[in-house]
């Protein structure tokens, strides 16, 4: 354990990570940025923090945020146009963060879903109970050649008291994307603890900012001094650079 952490305990920025794979920057379509002005400010901040590319991932579910692929891509095209007009030097793409429920099964069967990289499909679950169809849906994703990426696994209360639950996920071929801000207590003490355990046990495939607002930017700045994040990025095992 004493050799786990690298001597370099501080990151200057996120340039070694290159790509942020989880954020909510398309204005006005979910609980993230509320306006184009706010989106451009947040994107500027992420660029200043060293990110070279952003994959922004609006929520898509069948309750609060009924964002179809068409709605997402249309809103994103307006955002990208403004980013280019503002001369913000960063690459930006769009995917989605899909909420897994019974309705999602229909979409999975009938739609071409929004992915990033080589068909990485970002999805999330209810925070307090695992859907009965979870295993079935993951299997279906894989049969359709999607690569399932579970967003913020450290935050699910029905799993985050036992590391074995995450070994089971990895055994199913599910990639894990932890939120950077979990490491600085941005959500809960238990989420922080599990994020640390996942890093120590080499189980993290992607990390993301999950930026919704300026508060998340301030937490990202704070995280640059976090010893777990420093070690994770310095190990150069993350897939962020590949997308």
C-alpha positions in Angstrom: 0.0 0.0 0.0 2.9 2.4 0.8 4.1 2.2 -2.8 0.6 2.8 -4.3 0.9 6.5 -4.8 3.3 8.3 -7.1 5.6 10.9 -5.7 4.0 13.5 -7.9 1.0 14.3 -5.8 -0.4 17.3 -7.8 -1.7 17.6 -11.3 -1.2 21.0 -13.1 -4.3 20.3 -15.2 -6.2 17.5 -17.1 -4.1 17.7 -20.3 -2.7 14.1 -19.7 -6.3 12.9 -19.6 -7.2 14.8 -22.8 -10.9 13.8 -23.1 -13.8 14.3 -20.8 -16.4 11.7 -21.6 -19.3 12.8 -19.3 -20.9 16.2 -19.1 -24.2 18.1 -19.5 -23.4 21.1 -21.6 -26.1 21.1 -24.3 -28.2 24.1 -23.0 -31.7 23.7 -21.8 -32.4 20.0 -22.4 -31.6 18.4 -19.1 -30.5 19.4 -15.5 -27.1 20.7 -16.8 -26.4 24.0 -18.5 -29.5 26.3 -18.6 -28.3 28.6 -21.4 -25.9 29.0 -24.3 -24.0 31.6 -22.3 -23.5 29.2 -19.4 -22.5 26.4 -21.8 -19.8 28.5 -23.4 -18.5 29.5 -20.0 -18.4 25.9 -18.8 -16.7 24.8 -22.0 -14.1 27.6 -21.6 -13.5 26.5 -18.1 -12.9 22.9 -19.1 -10.6 24.0 -21.9 -8.6 26.1 -19.3 -8.4 23.0 -17.1 -6.5 21.3 -19.9 -9.2 19.2 -21.6 -8.6 18.9 -25.3 -11.8 17.2 -26.2 -15.3 17.0 -24.6 -17.9 14.3 -25.2 -21.0 15.9 -23.8 -23.8 13.5 -22.8 -27.3 14.8 -22.2 -29.7 12.7 -20.1 -32.1 10.6 -22.1 -34.9 8.9 -20.3 -38.6 8.4 -20.6 -39.6 10.6 -17.7 -37.9 13.9 -16.9 -35.7 14.2 -20.0 -37.4 12.7 -23.0 -34.5 13.6 -25.3 -34.6 11.8 -28.6 -31.5 11.4 -30.7 -32.9 14.0 -33.1 -33.5 16.5 -30.3 -30.1 16.0 -28.8 -28.2 16.3 -32.1 -30.2 19.3 -33.2 -29.5 21.2 -30.0 -25.9 20.1 -30.0 -25.3 21.5 -33.5 -26.3 24.9 -32.3 -23.9 24.6 -29.4 -21.0 23.5 -31.6 -21.7 26.4 -34.0 -21.4 28.8 -31.1 -18.3 27.2 -29.7 -16.6 27.6 -33.1 -17.9 31.2 -33.4 -16.4 32.0 -30.0 -13.1 30.5 -31.1 -12.9 28.2 -28.1 -10.0 25.8 -29.0 -11.5 22.5 -28.0 -13.0 19.6 -29.9 -16.5 18.8 -28.9 -18.8 15.8 -29.7 -22.1 14.6 -28.4 -23.4 11.2 -27.2 -26.0 10.6 -24.4 -26.4 9.3 -20.9 -29.2 6.7 -21.2 -31.3 5.8 -18.2 -32.0 2.1 -18.0 -35.6 1.1 -17.6 -38.2 -1.0 -19.4 -38.8 1.7 -22.0 -35.1 1.7 -22.8 -35.3 -1.9 -24.0 -37.6 -0.7 -26.9 -35.1 2.0 -27.8 -32.3 -0.4 -27.8 -34.1 -2.7 -30.1 -35.4 0.0 -32.5 -32.9 2.9 -32.6 -29.3 3.6 -33.3 -28.2 5.1 -30.0 -25.7 7.9 -29.5 -22.3 6.6 -28.6 -18.7 7.9 -28.4 -15.4 6.4 -29.6 -15.8 2.8 -30.8 -19.5 2.3 -29.8 -19.1 3.1 -26.1 -22.6 3.5 -24.7 -22.9 5.5 -21.5 -25.8 4.5 -19.3 -27.0 5.1 -15.7 -29.3 3.4 -13.3 -31.7 4.5 -10.5 -29.5 5.4 -7.5 -31.4 3.3 -4.9 -32.4 0.1 -6.7 -31.2 -2.0 -9.6 -33.7 -2.5 -12.4 -34.9 -6.1 -12.8 -34.0 -6.0 -16.4 -30.4 -4.8 -15.8 -28.6 -8.0 -16.8 -30.9 -8.6 -19.8 -30.3 -5.1 -21.1 -26.6 -5.3 -20.7 -26.5 -8.5 -22.7 -28.7 -7.0 -25.4 -26.3 -4.0 -25.6 -23.4 -6.4 -26.2 -25.2 -8.5 -28.8 -25.7 -5.3 -30.7 -22.0 -4.6 -30.5 -22.3 -1.7 -28.1 -19.7 -1.4 -25.3 -21.6 -0.7 -22.1 -20.1 2.1 -19.9 -21.7 2.5 -16.5 -21.8 6.1 -15.4 -20.7 6.9 -11.8 -20.9 3.3 -10.4 -19.6 4.6 -7.1 -22.8 6.4 -6.4 -25.3 3.5 -6.5 -26.3 2.8 -2.9 -27.4 -0.7 -3.6 -23.8 -1.6 -4.7 -21.4 0.7 -3.0 -21.0 -1.2 0.3 -19.3 -4.2 -1.3 -16.5 -4.2 -3.9 -17.5 -7.7 -5.0 -20.5 -6.1 -6.8 -18.1 -4.2 -9.1 -16.1 -7.3 -9.8 -19.3 -8.9 -11.0 -19.9 -5.9 -13.3 -16.5 -6.2 -14.8 -16.9 -9.9 -15.3 -20.0 -9.1 -17.4 -17.8 -6.9 -19.6 -19.2 -3.6 -18.3 -16.8 -0.7 -18.3 -16.8 1.7 -15.3 -16.7 5.5 -15.5 -16.2 7.2 -12.1 -16.9 10.8 -11.6 -13.8 12.9 -10.8 -15.8 14.9 -8.2 -16.6 11.8 -6.2 -13.0 11.9 -5.1 -13.4 15.2 -3.4 -16.7 14.5 -1.7 -18.9 16.0 -4.3 -21.7 13.5 -3.7 -21.4 11.4 -0.5 -18.8 9.9 1.8 -19.7 6.4 0.6 -19.4 7.4 -3.0 -15.9 8.9 -2.3 -14.8 5.7 -0.5 -15.9 3.4 -3.2 -14.3 5.5 -6.0 -11.1 5.3 -4.1 -11.4 1.5 -3.8 -12.1 1.1 -7.5 -9.0 3.1 -8.3 -6.8 1.1 -5.8 -8.1 -2.2 -7.3 -7.5 -1.0 -10.9 -11.1 -1.3 -11.9 -11.7 2.2 -13.5 -11.9 2.4 -17.3 -13.0 6.0 -17.8 -13.3 9.1 -15.6 -15.5 12.0 -16.3 -16.3 15.4 -14.9 -20.1 15.1 -15.1 -20.1 18.9 -15.3 -23.5 20.5 -14.9 -22.6 23.9 -13.5 -19.9 26.1 -12.1 -19.8 24.3 -8.8 -18.6 21.2 -10.5 -15.8 23.2 -12.2 -14.6 24.4 -8.7 -14.6 20.8 -7.5 -12.6 19.8 -10.5 -10.0 22.4 -9.6 -9.9 21.0 -6.1 -9.5 17.4 -7.4 -6.1 18.2 -9.1 -4.5 17.7 -5.7 -6.3 14.5 -4.9 -3.8 11.6 -4.5 -6.1 9.0 -5.9 -6.8 11.0 -9.1 -3.1 11.8 -9.5 -2.1 8.2 -9.3 -4.9 7.1 -11.7 -4.0 9.5 -14.4 -0.3 8.9 -14.0 -0.8 5.1 -14.5 -2.0 5.9 -18.0 -4.4 3.0 -18.0 -7.6 5.0 -18.7 -9.4 4.8 -22.0 -10.2 8.5 -22.2 -7.4 9.2 -24.6 -8.6 6.6 -27.0 -11.9 8.3 -27.9 
